[in-house]
Amino acid sequence: MTAEQIVILVLAVVTAALCIGVIALAFSRRSLIKRMSDNATYADRVRVRHGVRYSADDAVVKGGDINVSHAEGDVILARGETYTAVRGGEIMPGTYTVLASGESAPTFKLRVGGLVRTYSHGDTLVLSEGEEICAVSCAVILR
């Protein structure tokens, strides 16, 4: 192989890597523009690492109206039932977005750690390990 062929091969590899990078940036920019253009509020998507939830996203409010949806990984809290945040359990320690289970009730009450507080559709809730949570006023979705 001559020196010219080696230089051409290296330049071809670098050009291919740059093309892949540009394509990845284009897809990322396109999804960001789409999310910002539909005037939606987003909840965090969920990733689980070592038994703890981490966020990554889905629409909670669209066009000013409550968007109630149940996605994979969501937990429904039945009214009056107490749950405990445990690593690897149904409800894990971490950050959740609390969603109203019905469009008619945008606010609801949750008992977290023994204290009752009013939450709104789309509020963020952080649960530590061993903390108890109970839906007081109606069923609630944790995303």
matplotlib code that plots the C-alpha trace (Angstrom):
import matplotlib.pyplot as plt

x = [0.0, 1.4, 1.4, -1.3, -3.6, -3.1, -3.9, -7.0, -8.2, -7.7, -9.6, -12.4, -12.7, -12.8, -15.4, -17.6, -17.4, -18.3, -21.3, -22.6, -22.1, -24.0, -26.9, -27.1, -27.2, -29.9, -32.2, -31.6, -32.4, -35.5, -36.9, -36.1, -37.9, -40.9, -41.1, -40.8, -43.3, -46.3, -46.5, -46.4, -45.2, -43.1, -42.7, -39.5, -38.8, -37.7, -34.4, -33.7, -30.1, -29.1, -32.7, -33.2, -35.3, -33.7, -35.5, -35.5, -39.7, -43.5, -46.2, -48.2, -50.0, -50.8, -52.4, -53.3, -55.4, -54.4, -53.1, -53.8, -52.1, -50.7, -47.3, -45.1, -43.3, -46.0, -47.4, -51.0, -51.5, -55.0, -56.8, -56.2, -53.5, -50.1, -46.9, -43.3, -40.4, -37.9, -35.0, -36.2, -39.8, -42.9, -42.2, -38.5, -36.7, -36.2, -37.9, -41.5, -43.9, -47.4, -50.3, -54.0, -55.8, -58.8, -59.1, -61.7, -59.4, -56.2, -55.3, -55.2, -53.8, -50.9, -49.6, -45.8, -43.7, -46.8, -47.6, -50.6, -49.9, -51.9, -50.2, -51.1, -51.0, -47.4, -45.7, -42.5, -42.2, -38.9, -39.1, -36.3, -35.8, -38.2, -40.5, -44.3, -46.8, -50.6, -53.1, -55.6, -58.2, -58.2, -56.1, -52.8, -50.3, -46.6, -44.5]
y = [0.0, 3.4, 6.5, 8.0, 5.1, 5.2, 8.9, 8.4, 5.5, 7.6, 10.5, 8.2, 6.8, 10.4, 11.5, 8.5, 9.3, 12.9, 11.9, 9.6, 12.5, 15.0, 12.5, 11.9, 15.6, 16.1, 13.5, 14.9, 18.5, 17.3, 15.6, 18.6, 21.0, 18.7, 18.6, 22.4, 23.1, 21.3, 23.4, 20.4, 20.0, 16.8, 14.3, 12.5, 9.2, 6.4, 4.5, 2.1, 1.7, -0.4, -0.4, 3.4, 5.3, 8.0, 10.2, 10.5, 12.0, 12.0, 14.6, 15.5, 18.6, 19.4, 22.6, 23.5, 20.3, 17.5, 14.5, 11.4, 8.4, 5.2, 4.2, 1.2, 1.7, 3.8, 2.9, 3.4, 4.2, 3.0, 5.3, 4.5, 1.9, 2.5, 1.7, 1.7, 2.7, -0.2, -0.9, -3.4, -3.2, -2.0, 1.6, 2.3, 5.3, 8.1, 11.0, 10.6, 12.8, 12.6, 12.5, 12.8, 9.6, 11.5, 14.7, 16.1, 16.3, 18.2, 18.4, 15.6, 14.7, 12.3, 11.2, 11.0, 10.1, 10.6, 14.2, 14.9, 17.5, 18.7, 17.9, 19.1, 17.1, 17.1, 17.9, 16.2, 13.9, 12.5, 9.3, 8.0, 4.4, 3.1, 6.1, 5.4, 6.9, 6.8, 8.3, 10.1, 11.7, 9.6, 7.1, 8.7, 7.7, 7.8, 8.2]
z = [0.0, -1.0, 1.2, -1.0, -0.5, 3.3, 3.3, 1.2, 3.5, 6.6, 5.1, 4.1, 7.6, 9.1, 6.6, 7.4, 11.1, 10.6, 8.4, 11.2, 13.7, 11.5, 11.0, 14.8, 15.5, 12.9, 14.5, 17.9, 16.8, 15.0, 18.1, 20.2, 17.7, 17.7, 21.4, 21.7, 19.0, 20.4, 23.5, 25.8, 29.3, 29.7, 32.5, 33.0, 31.2, 33.5, 33.6, 36.5, 37.6, 40.6, 41.8, 41.7, 39.2, 37.1, 34.7, 30.9, 29.3, 28.2, 27.7, 30.8, 29.5, 25.9, 24.8, 28.3, 28.8, 31.2, 29.3, 31.3, 30.0, 31.4, 30.0, 30.6, 33.9, 35.5, 38.9, 39.8, 43.5, 44.6, 47.0, 50.6, 50.0, 51.5, 49.5, 50.5, 48.3, 48.2, 45.8, 43.3, 44.5, 42.7, 43.8, 43.9, 45.5, 43.1, 41.3, 40.0, 38.2, 39.8, 37.5, 38.2, 37.2, 35.9, 33.8, 36.2, 39.2, 38.4, 42.1, 44.7, 48.1, 48.8, 52.2, 51.9, 55.0, 57.2, 56.0, 53.7, 51.0, 47.9, 44.6, 41.0, 37.8, 36.7, 40.0, 40.9, 43.9, 45.3, 47.4, 49.5, 50.4, 53.0, 52.6, 52.6, 50.1, 50.1, 47.7, 50.0, 47.7, 44.5, 42.5, 41.3, 38.6, 39.3, 36.2]

ax = plt.figure().add_subplot(projection="3d")
ax.plot(x, y, z, "-o")
ax.set_aspect("equal")
plt.show()
